Amino acid sequence: SLHVGGLNGLPKLMDLLEEPVPGVGTYEDFNTIDWVREKSKDRDRHPRGKIATKSKESTWALVKGISDAFSGWLLMLLIGLMSGALAGGIDISAHWMTDLKEGVCLNGFWFNHEHCCWSSNETTFQERDKCPQWKSWAELIIGQSEGPFAYIMNYLLYVSWALLFAFLAVSLVRAFAPYACGSGIPEIKTILSGFIIRGYLGKWTLIIKTITLVLAVSSGLSLGKEGPLVHVACCCGNILCHLFTKYRKNEAKRREVLSAAAAVGVSVAFGAPIGGVLFSLEEVSYYFPLKTLWRSFFAALVAAFTLRSINPFGNSRLVLFYVEFHTPWHLLELLPFVLLGIFGGAWGAFFIRANIAWCRRRKSTRLGHYPVLEVLVVTAATAVLAFPNGYTRMSTSELISELFNDCGLLDASQLCTYANGSEPKSGGNALPDRPAGAEVYSAMWQLALALLFKVLVTVVTFGMKVPSGLFIPSMAVGAIAGRLLGVAVEQLAYYHHDWVIFRGWCSPGADCITPGLYAMVGAAACLGGVTRMTVSLVVIMFELTGGLEYIVPLMAATMTSKWVADAMGREGIYEAHIRLNGYPFLEPKEEFSHKTLAMDVMRPRRGDPPLSVLTRDGMTVEDVEGLIADTTYSGFPVVVSHESQRLMGFVLRRDLIISIENARKRQDGVVSSSRIFFAEYTPPQPASSPAPLKLRGIMDLSPFTVTDHTAMDIVVDIFRKLGLRQCLVTHNGRLLGIITKKDILKHMAQIANRDPDSILFN
């Protein structure tokens, strides 16, 4: 028995502080963690106050201290290695499977088109895409490479492969990991703010997301792999956290690791380690101390290094779209760059509205019951419309690469077939401005149609039940618009170089306008309009392209697009999806500017029944179990007595249930009439009374309190910065009421005229 004979023959109380009860201090699914409690839990892990008596102990303590400090860096190293390896595998597989839709390599079916033609001797430079080893499906099946039959054959196989890949992707997601769909960034933002979604970062989600991401990208749907790679990296971080007790048992410490993992995700998605760290800081993270900044930097470096050693693009470069522009930009070009910024902001605002309306439709109508059918219909429509147009048939990242490209002498691209003007200047590959040939005009038409196609298809695709990122499609829309504007300005400068605006800097025969630069600026503007990133976006763009002297045009376009998009609608795509799904997320960027006080928001309101509280020593087990059964609150304040209402602490409902169950099992004599004590010392009990239960150990002795006259904007700030779940309201030391995170979110929704009951909470 756990009772030891105490004084006066009374049983000695089993204090729940002596042995930790399994389950106390953990959280249920769809609950919010209490950052303050997790922080103090981490503090209690280090018994720094004790002075080591023996030298042996102090050496051991030193070793333990060093290993404890080093475990964080080791974890970062592992996350970087694992995410880099996975990203390299995803890149290589997606390249190969995208080319599989058009043909196959006879040297070895595992080569993609580019690798197949590398080893070929017969390929001339003009026809470097036509090598004898690479056969299109029509050549293999009917033996013809040209003509209407061959075209129809290739068309049919292109659509069939696309449908097969999409079907596999959506079936795997449905059967094994429903959380693997979408981009994952809205959920990761919510998880980092302290919410718990069990299984969202688990091993099944990781395995299925990695496989289906390759399938979804290869199916030719209008989606990218960048957002999902952040989710994949966070899954790696969460799984590797289980190797270290310090992170396994502490939710707040784990959130710091996940912030760094988000940086790793962008680092491997774009080959942009610094941009990744800034992306995590600006867009994803909720709590980002300096320590996390250094660790993110280290993890992003390791991941980028791992990816570089795998060399998925085969060009020994880490970046996706390397550009070599030779001409400086001119001050007057800022005007078209700002125009691109306005276009990007308008497209961003339009996209968010249209996509959220479509996703809401999917949730509220019968469309949502047929996810597989929806994916197949969208894939079929995308493939059928994409095949005839060369710019939509190629994969989106190839398209962006081509649009960023500066036309040199050796380019076989249709966008570079200018009528031959004068000879190139001394400078080798730089060509003077020339009149556009007929092929450039037909390319312009195709690009204009591709722009329309991408705009409409991306709205429907994002949010389907397959992994789908938003970065690459948004950049494609902007790059097409930018290239169109760039060629227009170039031709204008060629035919009207005597105009006032061009006269100073565009002499005839000079190379003064780079259409590829306009594409790059347009891509940044559109991505900024959709996600509302600024600093991290500019850094990602110049790391992505290597175009360092174009920071000012990128900054101008990104800022313009943010202002324009913000004028049309306050929130970015991730915030909009968080709100659509009803996650309890307090947006740190939003200003709270209403003059309400804490007493206007707290419960109970006037006319409500009084607050449910526990008293220090006046309640029995039966009373407490009755209170738990009658209410659904996640915790109860503890007061000295019902009359005085003086606050002592706060107890969580989950901890209370677990402790009472545990005491009934393991402590003799605990019955319904046993008294429950939250005080430090229990008063002597009459001999006949049943064994009391001492629960001071599960009480939070320092709950956060504000007075009833505290301004609400300060309360919101306290909740945001400290990550609170609830805060108690007092008046002259007496307990008046409670404000939970849910109350704040409902209050903010009411102020903004939104439905306050859409917020999902356990």
C-alpha positions in Angstrom: 0.0 0.0 0.0 1.1 3.5 -0.6 0.0 4.6 2.9 2.7 4.9 5.4 1.6 5.2 9.1 1.7 8.9 9.8 1.1 10.9 13.0 -1.9 10.0 15.2 -2.2 6.8 13.2 -3.7 8.8 10.3 -2.6 7.7 6.8 0.1 9.9 5.4 -1.0 11.7 2.2 0.4 10.6 -1.1 1.5 13.9 -2.6 1.3 13.8 -6.3 4.5 15.9 -6.5 6.6 12.9 -5.5 5.9 10.7 -8.5 5.0 12.2 -11.9 1.6 11.0 -13.1 1.7 9.8 -16.7 -0.3 12.1 -18.9 -0.2 15.2 -16.7 1.1 18.2 -18.6 0.3 16.7 -22.0 -2.2 18.0 -24.5 -5.1 16.5 -26.5 -5.5 16.8 -30.3 -6.7 20.2 -31.5 -5.7 21.9 -28.3 -3.4 24.9 -27.9 -0.2 24.5 -25.9 0.7 26.9 -23.0 4.0 28.4 -23.9 4.6 29.8 -20.4 4.1 26.4 -18.8 6.4 24.6 -21.3 9.1 27.2 -20.7 9.0 26.6 -17.0 9.0 22.9 -17.6 12.2 23.3 -19.5 13.7 25.4 -16.7 12.9 22.7 -14.2 14.9 20.2 -16.3 18.1 21.8 -15.3 18.7 21.5 -11.5 21.2 24.4 -11.7 20.7 25.4 -8.1 22.3 22.3 -6.6 26.0 22.6 -6.0 27.8 19.4 -7.0 29.5 18.0 -3.9 31.9 15.5 -5.4 34.3 16.3 -8.2 33.1 13.2 -10.0 29.5 14.5 -10.1 30.6 17.9 -11.4 32.5 16.2 -14.3 29.4 14.2 -15.1 27.3 17.3 -14.8 29.7 19.1 -17.2 29.4 16.2 -19.7 25.7 16.2 -19.4 25.6 20.0 -19.9 27.7 19.9 -23.0 25.7 17.0 -24.5 22.5 18.9 -23.7 23.7 22.1 -25.4 25.1 20.1 -28.4 21.9 18.1 -29.0 20.2 21.1 -30.6 23.0 21.5 -33.2 23.2 17.8 -33.8 19.4 17.8 -34.5 19.9 20.6 -37.0 22.6 18.7 -38.8 20.4 15.6 -39.1 17.4 17.7 -40.3 19.5 19.4 -42.9 21.0 16.0 -44.2 17.6 14.3 -44.3 15.7 17.1 -46.0 18.5 17.7 -48.5 18.5 14.1 -49.5 14.7 13.9 -49.8 14.6 17.1 -51.9 17.3 15.8 -54.2 15.4 12.6 -54.7 12.1 14.5 -55.3 13.8 16.7 -57.9 15.4 13.9 -59.9 12.2 11.7 -59.9 10.0 14.6 -60.9 12.3 15.5 -63.8 12.3 11.9 -65.0 8.6 11.4 -64.7 7.7 14.7 -66.4 9.7 13.6 -69.4 8.1 10.2 -69.3 4.9 11.8 -70.6 6.5 12.6 -73.9 8.8 9.7 -74.6 11.4 7.3 -73.3 15.2 6.9 -73.4 16.4 3.7 -75.2 19.9 3.8 -73.5 18.2 3.3 -70.1 14.6 4.2 -69.3 15.8 5.8 -66.1 17.4 8.7 -68.0 15.3 11.9 -68.5 15.4 13.7 -71.9 18.4 15.9 -71.0 20.6 13.1 -69.6 19.7 10.8 -72.5 21.0 13.3 -75.0 24.2 14.2 -73.1 26.1 11.1 -74.1 24.9 11.3 -77.7 27.6 11.9 -80.4 25.3 12.5 -83.3 23.5 15.5 -81.8 24.3 18.8 -83.5 24.1 22.1 -81.6 21.2 23.3 -83.6 19.1 20.2 -82.9 20.3 19.4 -79.5 16.9 18.2 -78.4 16.6 15.6 -81.2 18.9 12.8 -80.3 18.5 9.2 -81.7 18.4 7.6 -78.3 15.3 9.6 -77.2 12.1 8.3 -78.8 8.7 9.9 -78.5 5.8 7.5 -77.8 4.6 7.9 -81.4 7.9 6.7 -82.8 7.9 3.7 -80.5 4.3 2.7 -81.1 3.5 3.6 -84.8 7.0 4.3 -86.0 6.3 7.8 -87.2 7.7 11.0 -85.6 5.9 13.6 -87.8 2.4 13.9 -89.1 -1.2 13.9 -87.7 -1.2 10.3 -86.5 2.0 10.8 -84.5 0.6 14.0 -83.0 -2.6 12.3 -81.9 -0.7 9.4 -80.5 1.6 11.7 -78.5 -1.4 13.7 -77.3 -3.2 10.6 -76.1 -0.2 9.3 -74.2 0.5 12.7 -72.7 -3.0 12.9 -71.3 -3.0 9.2 -70.1 0.2 9.5 -68.2 -1.0 12.7 -66.6 -4.2 11.0 -65.5 -2.4 8.0 -64.2 0.0 10.1 -62.1 -2.8 12.3 -60.7 -4.9 9.2 -59.9 -2.1 7.6 -58.0 -1.3 10.8 -56.1 -4.9 11.4 -54.9 -5.5 7.7 -54.1 -2.4 7.5 -51.9 -3.3 10.7 -50.1 -6.9 9.5 -49.5 -5.9 6.0 -48.4 -2.9 6.6 -46.2 -2.4 10.2 -45.2 -5.2 12.7 -45.6 -3.0 15.4 -44.1 -0.5 15.1 -47.0 -2.7 17.3 -49.4 -2.4 21.0 -50.0 0.7 23.1 -49.4 1.0 22.6 -45.7 2.2 26.1 -44.9 -1.1 27.4 -43.3 -1.2 24.4 -41.0 2.5 24.7 -40.1 2.0 28.4 -39.3 -0.9 27.3 -37.0 1.2 24.5 -35.4 4.1 26.9 -34.8 1.7 29.3 -33.1 1.1 26.6 -30.5 -1.8 24.5 -31.9 -1.6 20.7 -31.9 -2.7 18.7 -34.9 -1.7 15.1 -34.2 -0.2 13.2 -37.1 0.2 16.3 -39.3 3.9 16.0 -39.0 4.1 12.2 -38.6 6.0 9.5 -40.5 3.0 8.5 -42.7 2.4 12.0 -43.8 6.2 12.3 -44.7 6.3 9.1 -46.7 3.1 9.8 -48.6 3.7 13.5 -49.2 7.2 12.7 -50.7 5.8 10.1 -53.1 2.6 12.0 -54.1 4.5 15.3 -54.5 6.6 13.7 -57.3 3.4 12.3 -58.9 1.5 15.6 -58.6 4.3 17.7 -60.1 4.9 15.2 -62.9 1.2 15.0 -63.8 1.5 18.5 -65.2 -1.0 20.1 -62.9 -0.4 23.8 -62.2 1.3 23.4 -58.9 4.8 23.7 -57.5 6.8 21.6 -55.0 8.0 24.5 -52.8 5.3 24.8 -50.2 5.1 21.0 -49.8 8.9 20.8 -49.3 8.5 23.0 -46.3 6.0 20.5 -44.9 8.3 17.6 -45.7 11.2 19.3 -43.9 9.0 20.0 -40.9 8.0 16.3 -40.8 11.7 15.4 -40.8 12.2 17.9 -38.0 9.3 16.5 -35.9 10.4 12.9 -36.5 14.0 13.5 -35.6 12.9 15.4 -32.4 11.9 12.0 -31.0 15.6 11.0 -30.7 16.2 13.7 -28.0 14.3 13.7 -24.7 14.7 17.5 -24.4 12.6 18.0 -27.6 10.4 15.0 -27.3 8.9 16.0 -24.0 8.6 19.8 -24.6 6.2 21.2 -27.1 7.7 24.7 -27.0 11.2 23.5 -27.7 9.9 21.4 -30.5 8.3 24.5 -32.1 11.7 26.2 -32.2 13.1 23.2 -34.1 10.2 23.3 -36.5 10.8 27.0 -37.2 14.3 26.0 -38.3 13.0 23.1 -40.3 10.7 25.5 -42.2 13.8 27.5 -43.2 15.4 24.2 -44.4 12.3 23.6 -46.6 12.7 26.8 -48.5 16.5 26.3 -48.6 16.2 23.0 -50.5 13.2 24.1 -52.5 15.0 27.0 -54.1 18.6 26.5 -53.2 18.3 29.7 -51.2 19.6 29.2 -47.7 19.5 32.8 -46.5 16.1 33.4 -48.2 14.9 30.3 -46.3 15.9 31.7 -42.9 14.2 35.0 -43.7 11.1 33.2 -45.0 10.8 31.4 -41.7 11.2 34.6 -39.8 8.9 36.7 -41.9 6.2 34.3 -43.0 6.0 31.1 -40.9 7.3 31.5 -37.4 5.4 32.8 -34.4 8.2 32.8 -31.8 11.7 33.2 -33.3 14.5 33.9 -30.7 18.0 34.6 -31.8 19.1 31.1 -30.9 16.6 29.8 -33.5 18.0 32.2 -36.1 21.5 30.8 -35.8 20.3 27.2 -35.8 18.1 27.8 -38.8 21.1 29.4 -40.6 23.2 26.3 -39.8 20.5 23.8 -40.8 19.7 25.7 -44.1 23.5 25.6 -44.8 23.7 21.8 -44.2 20.6 21.2 -46.3 21.9 23.3 -49.2 25.2 21.6 -49.1 23.6 18.2 -49.1 21.4 19.1 -52.1 24.4 20.5 -53.9 26.4 17.3 -53.5 23.4 15.3 -54.9 23.4 17.8 -57.8 19.8 17.1 -59.0 19.9 19.6 -61.9 23.1 18.2 -63.3 24.5 21.7 -63.8 26.7 21.8 -60.6 24.5 24.8 -59.6 22.3 24.9 -56.6 19.9 27.4 -58.0 16.9 26.6 -60.1 17.0 29.4 -62.7 20.5 30.8 -63.1 20.6 33.9 -65.2 23.5 35.8 -66.7 22.3 39.3 -67.7 25.1 41.5 -69.0 23.4 44.9 -69.3 22.7 47.2 -66.4 19.2 48.5 -66.0 18.3 52.2 -66.4 16.5 54.4 -64.0 13.6 55.0 -66.4 13.0 51.2 -66.5 11.6 51.6 -62.9 8.3 52.7 -64.5 7.6 49.3 -66.3 8.9 47.5 -63.1 6.4 49.4 -61.0 3.7 48.5 -63.6 4.6 44.9 -63.1 4.3 45.4 -59.3 0.8 46.7 -59.8 -0.1 43.7 -62.0 1.4 41.3 -59.4 -0.6 42.9 -56.6 -3.9 42.9 -58.6 -3.3 39.2 -59.6 -2.5 38.3 -56.0 -5.7 39.9 -54.7 -7.8 38.3 -57.5 -6.2 34.9 -56.9 -6.9 34.9 -53.2 -10.5 35.9 -53.6 -11.2 33.4 -56.4 -9.3 30.5 -54.8 -11.0 31.0 -51.4 -14.4 31.3 -53.0 -13.7 28.0 -54.9 -12.4 26.2 -51.7 -15.4 27.4 -49.8 -17.6 26.0 -52.5 -15.7 22.7 -52.3 -16.4 22.6 -48.5 -20.0 23.5 -48.6 -21.3 21.7 -51.7 -21.3 18.1 -52.9 -18.1 18.8 -54.8 -16.1 18.0 -51.6 -17.4 14.4 -51.5 -15.6 13.5 -54.7 -12.0 14.4 -54.3 -10.6 11.8 -56.7 -13.1 12.7 -59.5 -12.3 16.4 -59.0 -8.5 15.8 -59.3 -9.0 13.6 -62.4 -11.3 16.2 -64.1 -8.9 19.1 -63.4 -5.9 17.0 -64.6 -7.7 15.9 -67.8 -8.7 19.5 -68.6 -5.2 20.8 -67.8 -3.5 18.1 -69.9 -5.9 18.5 -72.9 -5.5 22.3 -72.9 -1.8 22.3 -72.2 -0.5 19.9 -74.9 -1.2 22.0 -78.0 0.8 25.0 -76.6 4.5 24.4 -76.3 4.8 26.8 -73.3 2.2 25.1 -71.2 3.3 21.6 -72.3 6.7 21.9 -70.7 7.0 21.7 -66.9 6.4 25.1 -65.2 10.0 25.4 -63.9 11.3 24.9 -67.4 9.0 27.5 -68.7 10.2 30.0 -66.0 13.8 29.1 -66.9 13.1 29.9 -70.6 11.4 33.2 -69.8 14.2 34.3 -67.5 16.7 33.5 -70.2 18.6 36.3 -71.9 18.8 35.7 -75.7 22.4 35.0 -76.7 23.8 34.0 -80.1 23.5 30.3 -79.5 19.9 30.2 -78.3 17.6 27.9 -80.2 14.5 29.2 -78.3 11.6 30.5 -80.3 11.6 33.6 -78.1 15.1 34.4 -79.5 14.5 34.2 -83.3 15.0 37.9 -84.1 15.5 39.1 -87.6 19.3 39.4 -87.9 20.4 42.9 -87.4 24.0 44.1 -87.2 26.8 41.9 -86.1 27.3 41.3 -82.3 29.3 43.9 -80.4 32.7 43.0 -79.0 31.5 41.2 -75.9 30.8 37.9 -77.4 27.4 36.7 -76.6 25.6 40.1 -76.1 23.5 41.0 -79.1 22.3 44.5 -80.0 18.6 45.2 -80.1 17.0 43.8 -83.2 13.6 43.8 -84.8 11.5 40.8 -83.7 11.0 38.1 -86.3 7.7 36.4 -87.1 8.4 33.6 -84.7 8.7 36.0 -81.8 5.3 37.3 -82.5 3.8 33.8 -82.6 5.6 33.1 -79.4 4.0 36.2 -77.9 0.5 34.9 -78.9 1.3 31.5 -77.3 2.5 33.2 -74.2 -0.6 35.4 -73.9 -2.8 32.2 -74.1 -0.5 30.5 -71.6 -1.0 33.4 -69.2 -4.8 33.1 -69.4 -4.5 29.3 -69.0 -2.3 29.5 -65.9 -4.4 32.2 -64.3 -7.6 30.2 -64.5 -6.2 26.7 -63.9 -4.1 27.6 -60.8 -7.2 29.0 -59.0 -9.0 25.6 -59.3 -5.9 23.5 -58.6 -4.6 25.0 -55.3 -6.4 23.3 -52.4 -7.2 20.0 -54.2 -6.5 16.7 -52.4 -3.0 16.4 -53.7 0.2 18.1 -52.5 0.3 21.5 -54.2 2.6 24.5 -53.8 1.9 28.0 -54.9 5.3 29.5 -55.5 6.1 28.2 -59.0 2.6 28.8 -60.6 2.5 32.3 -59.3 6.0 33.0 -60.5 5.0 31.5 -63.9 2.1 34.0 -64.2 4.4 36.9 -63.4 7.2 35.7 -65.6 4.9 35.4 -68.6 3.5 38.9 -68.0 7.0 40.3 -67.5 8.4 38.7 -70.6 5.5 40.1 -72.7 6.1 43.6 -71.3 9.8 43.2 -71.8 9.6 42.3 -75.5 7.1 45.2 -76.0 9.5 47.7 -74.4 12.4 46.3 -76.3 10.7 46.6 -79.7 9.5 50.1 -78.7 13.1 51.1 -77.9 14.3 49.6 -81.2 11.8 51.4 -83.5 11.7 54.7 -81.5 15.2 55.1 -80.2 14.9 58.9 -81.0 12.1 59.4 -78.4 13.0 61.5 -75.4 12.7 58.6 -72.9 15.1 56.4 -74.9 17.4 59.0 -76.4 19.8 59.3 -73.5 20.6 55.6 -73.0 19.4 53.6 -76.0 21.6 54.4 -78.9 20.9 52.4 -82.1 22.8 49.1 -82.3 23.2 48.9 -78.5 21.8 46.2 -76.3 19.8 48.2 -73.8 16.7 46.2 -72.8 16.8 42.7 -71.3 13.3 41.1 -71.6 14.5 38.3 -69.2 14.9 40.8 -66.4 11.3 41.9 -66.8 10.2 38.3 -66.5 12.2 38.0 -63.2 10.7 41.2 -61.8 7.2 40.1 -62.8 7.7 36.7 -61.1 8.7 38.4 -57.9 5.7 40.8 -58.1 3.1 38.0 -58.6 4.6 35.9 -55.8 4.6 38.9 -53.5 1.0 39.7 -54.3 -0.2 36.2 -53.4 2.0 35.6 -50.3 2.6 39.2 -49.1 6.3 38.5 -48.5 8.7 41.3 -49.0 12.3 41.0 -47.6 12.5 37.2 -47.8 11.0 37.3 -51.3 13.7 39.7 -52.7 16.5 37.6 -51.1 15.0 34.3 -52.4 14.7 35.9 -55.9 18.3 37.1 -56.1 19.6 33.8 -54.6 17.5 31.9 -57.0 18.7 33.7 -60.1 22.2 35.0 -59.0 21.2 38.4 -60.4 22.7 40.6 -57.6 22.6 44.0 -59.3 18.9 43.8 -59.8 17.9 44.1 -56.2 16.5 47.6 -56.6 14.0 46.6 -59.4 13.0 43.6 -57.4 12.5 45.7 -54.3 10.4 48.3 -56.2 8.2 45.7 -57.8 7.7 43.7 -54.5 6.8 46.7 -52.4 4.4 48.0 -55.1 2.7 44.6 -55.3 2.3 44.4 -51.6 0.8 47.9 -51.3 -1.6 47.2 -54.2 -2.6 43.8 -52.9 -3.1 45.1 -49.3 -5.3 47.9 -50.6 -7.6 45.2 -52.2 -7.6 42.7 -49.3 -5.7 42.6 -46.1 -4.6 39.0 -45.9 -2.2 36.8 -47.9 -3.1 33.4 -49.2 -1.9 31.5 -46.1 -3.8 33.7 -43.7 -6.9 33.3 -45.9 -6.6 29.5 -45.8 -6.1 29.5 -42.0 -9.3 31.5 -41.6 -11.2 29.3 -44.1 -10.2 26.2 -42.1 -11.0 28.0 -38.8 -7.7 27.4 -37.1 -7.2 29.3 -33.9 -4.4 31.6 -35.1 -3.7 35.1 -33.7 -2.1 36.8 -36.7 1.0 38.6 -35.4 1.0 41.1 -38.3 -2.5 42.3 -37.7 -3.1 45.5 -35.8 -5.8 45.6 -33.1 -7.0 49.1 -33.0 -10.3 49.0 -31.1 -10.8 50.7 -27.7 -12.4 47.8 -25.8 -11.4 46.8 -22.3 -10.7 43.3 -20.8 -14.1 43.4 -19.0 -15.9 43.7 -22.4 -14.4 40.4 -23.7 -14.1 38.3 -20.5 -16.6 35.5 -19.5 -18.9 35.4 -17.7 -20.7 38.3 -19.2 -23.4 40.3 -17.3 -26.4 38.0 -16.7 -24.3 34.8 -17.2 -24.1 32.2 -14.4 -21.0 32.8 -12.2 -17.5 31.5 -13.2 -16.9 27.7 -12.4 -14.1 27.6 -9.8 -12.5 25.2 -7.5 -11.9 26.2 -3.9 -8.7 25.6 -1.8 -10.1 23.0 0.5 -13.9 22.9 0.5 -14.6 20.4 -2.2 -14.9 16.6 -2.4 -13.9 14.3 -5.2 -17.7 14.0 -6.0 -18.1 17.8 -6.3 -15.1 18.1 -8.6 -16.2 15.2 -10.8 -19.7 16.8 -11.0 -18.2 20.1 -12.1 -16.1 18.3 -14.8 -19.2 16.5 -16.0 -21.4 19.6 -16.2 -18.9 21.9 -18.0 -16.6 21.7 -21.1 -14.1 24.3 -20.0 -10.4 23.4 -20.5 -9.4 24.6 -17.0 -10.6 26.0 -13.7 -9.3 28.8 -11.5 -8.6 27.9 -7.8 -9.8 30.4 -5.2 -9.5 30.6 -1.4 -13.3 30.3 -0.9 -16.5 31.2 -2.7 -17.0 34.2 -0.4 -13.6 35.8 -0.8 -12.9 34.9 -4.5 -9.2 35.5 -3.9 -7.2 33.8 -6.7 -4.7 31.1 -5.8 -3.9 29.4 -9.1 -5.3 27.6 -12.2 -5.8 23.8 -12.9 -6.2 22.3 -16.3 -9.2 20.0 -16.8 -7.1 17.2 -18.4 -4.6 17.2 -15.5 -7.5 17.1 -13.0 -9.2 14.1 -14.6 -6.0 12.2 -15.0 -4.9 12.9 -11.4 -8.2 11.8 -9.9 -8.4 8.6 -12.0 -4.8 7.8 -11.0 -5.4 8.5 -7.3 -8.5 6.2 -7.3 -6.4 3.4 -8.9 -3.2 3.8 -6.8 -4.2 5.3 -3.5 -6.3 3.4 -0.9 -9.3 5.0 0.6 -10.0 7.6 -2.0 -13.8 7.6 -2.4 -16.3 10.1 -3.7 -16.5 11.9 -0.3 -12.7 12.4 0.0 -11.7 16.0 0.3 -9.5 17.6 -2.3 -6.8 20.1 -1.1 -4.9 22.6 -3.1 -3.3 24.2 0.0 0.3 23.7 1.0 -0.6 22.3 4.4 -3.7 20.2 5.0 -5.6 20.8 8.3 -5.9 17.8 10.6 -8.9 15.6 9.6 -11.3 13.7 12.0 -10.2 10.1 12.2 -13.4 8.8 10.6 -13.0 10.8 7.4 -11.8 9.1 4.2 -8.3 9.7 2.9 -8.0 13.2 1.4 -6.4 14.0 -2.0 -3.6 16.6 -2.3 -3.5 18.1 -5.8 -1.3 21.2 -5.3 1.3 19.6 -7.6 -0.9 20.0 -10.7 -1.9 23.6 -9.9 -0.3 26.5 -11.9 0.7 28.8 -9.1 1.4 31.8 -11.3 -1.5 32.1 -13.7 -1.4 35.3 -15.9 -3.8 38.0 -14.7 -4.9 41.4 -15.9 -7.3 43.8 -14.3 -10.7 44.5 -15.7 -9.6 47.9 -17.0 -6.7 46.7 -19.1 -7.0 47.8 -22.7 -7.8 45.0 -25.1 -5.0 45.8 -27.5 -2.5 45.1 -24.6 -4.3 41.9 -23.7 -4.1 40.7 -27.4 -0.4 41.6 -27.4 0.2 39.6 -24.2 -1.5 36.6 -25.8 0.5 36.9 -29.0 3.9 37.5 -27.4 3.7 35.0 -24.6 1.5 32.4 -26.4 -1.1 32.2 -23.6 -4.1 29.9 -23.6 -6.0 31.8 -21.1 -5.7 34.8 -18.8 -7.6 35.6 -15.6 -9.3 38.9 -15.0 -9.2 40.4 -11.4 -10.4 43.5 -9.7 -8.6 44.5 -6.5 -7.2 41.0 -6.2 -10.7 39.3 -6.5 -11.3 37.0 -9.4 -13.9 38.4 -11.9 -13.6 36.3 -15.0 -11.5 34.6 -17.7 -10.3 35.5 -21.2 -9.3 32.5 -23.4 -7.6 32.6 -26.8 -10.9 31.6 -28.3 -12.7 34.6 -26.8 -10.1 36.9 -28.3 -10.5 35.3 -31.8 -14.3 35.5 -31.6 -14.1 39.1 -30.5 -11.8 40.0 -33.4 -14.0 38.1 -35.8 -17.1 40.1 -34.5 -15.3 43.4 -35.0 -14.4 42.4 -38.6 -18.0 41.3 -39.2 -17.2 37.7 -39.7 -18.8 34.6 -38.3 -17.3 34.1 -34.8 -18.4 30.4 -34.7 -16.2 29.3 -37.6 -13.2 28.9 -35.3 -12.2 25.3 -34.7 -11.4 24.5 -31.1 -11.7 21.4 -29.0 
